[in-house]
């Protein structure tokens, strides 16, 4: 009797414009989400039901250029490039599988992640950029980028970020590490990039709202210290719209992506 082949664990990098969807995560019937769209397309190609495990539950209106998800399949017959093309052919124009590769059996898109990078786009020119609707926050008033940069640097490190979380976040552990928080002007846009080992609910959007309040002169950069010390959400800025937010990258340790040479039944 031949030994049963293990399931194939497939890791995908996904891009999507989230403007038309109620977030990433599958919801009740009739609620359109990115996860459900991909699951249906992939199930049609692989000829079996499947469940995607996403690295992050992006909210309604939030975009991704580097979302990661994995799923298990007993189907070893379809080459990865052909699978990716076939799934993409069954997806709407605002969702695309950027890459697909084999992953170790133990790999999980969320639990294996060591961090994420998000980017927020603020469009500062006076005329509304209609061609970028849903992709940027339009804010035509003045913002002092140097003040925002000074404040962003104060977020770097390991802190309790509960003061920058939305009250709906009920997690017991609210300590996170921010490795990088940068503010840069590129043409008519201000880009805010944040990399951390994890994020609380709406944490990035609250960070952006706070940096904008500092940039328009309401507070100075030391306001960040007050928020972190008091852990009081009322000391932070507003939660900005999801439009300008993109999940750029999910980070993994190299050892979590290594496959043993004998683990693929199609080899040897």
WOWO-V656352 format. One record per residue. N is the residue number from 1. RES is the residue in one small letter. D_CENTER is the distance of its C-alpha to the mean C-alpha in whole Angstrom. Layout:
# WOWO-V656352
n	res	d_center
N	RES	D_CENTER
N	RES	D_CENTER
This chain:
# WOWO-V656352
n	res	d_center
1	x	45
2	x	42
3	x	39
4	x	36
5	x	33
6	x	30
7	x	27
8	x	25
9	x	21
10	x	19
11	x	15
12	x	14
13	x	11
14	x	10
15	x	10
16	x	11
17	x	12
18	x	11
19	x	14
20	x	16
21	x	15
22	x	14
23	x	11
24	x	10
25	x	12
26	x	16
27	x	18
28	x	22
29	x	24
30	x	24
31	x	20
32	x	18
33	x	15
34	x	13
35	x	13
36	x	17
37	x	17
38	x	16
39	x	18
40	x	21
41	x	21
42	x	21
43	x	24
44	x	26
45	x	26
46	x	26
47	x	29
48	x	27
49	x	25
50	x	22
51	x	19
52	x	15
53	x	13
54	x	10
55	x	8
56	x	6
57	x	7
58	x	6
59	x	9
60	x	12
61	x	12
62	x	8
63	x	7
64	x	6
65	x	8
66	x	7
67	x	6
68	x	8
69	x	11
70	x	15
71	x	18
72	x	22
73	x	24
74	x	28
75	x	28
76	x	29
77	x	31
78	x	28
79	x	27
80	x	24
81	x	24
82	x	26
83	x	24
84	x	21
85	x	23
86	x	24
87	x	21
88	x	20
89	x	23
90	x	23
91	x	20
92	x	20
93	x	19
94	x	16
95	x	14
96	x	15
97	x	15
98	x	15
99	x	16
100	x	18
101	x	19
102	x	21
103	x	20
104	x	22
105	x	23
106	x	22
107	x	18
108	x	15
109	x	12
110	x	11
111	x	14
112	x	15
113	x	12
114	x	13
115	x	10
116	x	7
117	x	7
118	x	6
119	x	9
120	x	11
121	x	14
122	x	17
123	x	20
124	x	24
125	x	26
126	x	29
127	x	29
128	x	26
129	x	24
130	x	24
131	x	23
132	x	19
133	x	19
134	x	16
135	x	14
136	x	16
137	x	17
138	x	21
139	x	23
140	x	26
141	x	28
142	x	28
143	x	25
144	x	27
145	x	24
146	x	26
147	x	26
148	x	22
149	x	22
150	x	25
151	x	23
152	x	19
153	x	21
154	x	23
155	x	19
156	x	19
157	x	20
158	x	20
159	x	21
160	x	21
161	x	18
162	x	19
163	x	21
164	x	17
165	x	16
166	x	17
167	x	20
168	x	19
169	x	17
170	x	20
171	x	19
172	x	22
173	x	20
174	x	18
175	x	19
176	x	16
177	x	16
178	x	15
179	x	16
180	x	15
181	x	15
182	x	17
183	x	18
184	x	20
185	x	22
186	x	22
187	x	24
188	x	24
189	x	20
190	x	19
191	x	16
192	x	14
193	x	12
194	x	11
195	x	11
196	x	11
197	x	12
198	x	10
199	x	10
200	x	12
201	x	12
202	x	12
203	x	12
204	x	10
205	x	12
206	x	15
207	x	15
208	x	15
209	x	18
210	x	20
211	x	20
212	x	21
213	x	24
214	x	25
215	x	25
216	x	27
217	x	29
218	x	29
219	x	29
220	x	29
221	x	26
222	x	28
223	x	26
224	x	23
225	x	26
226	x	27
227	x	24
228	x	23
229	x	27
230	x	28
231	x	24
232	x	25
233	x	23
234	x	26
235	x	26
236	x	22
237	x	21
238	x	20
239	x	17
240	x	16
241	x	15
242	x	12
243	x	13
244	x	12
245	x	9
246	x	6
247	x	3
248	x	6
249	x	7
250	x	7
251	x	11
252	x	14
253	x	17
254	x	20
255	x	22
256	x	19
257	x	19
258	x	23
259	x	25
260	x	29
261	x	31
262	x	33
263	x	30
264	x	30
265	x	32
266	x	33
267	x	34
268	x	37
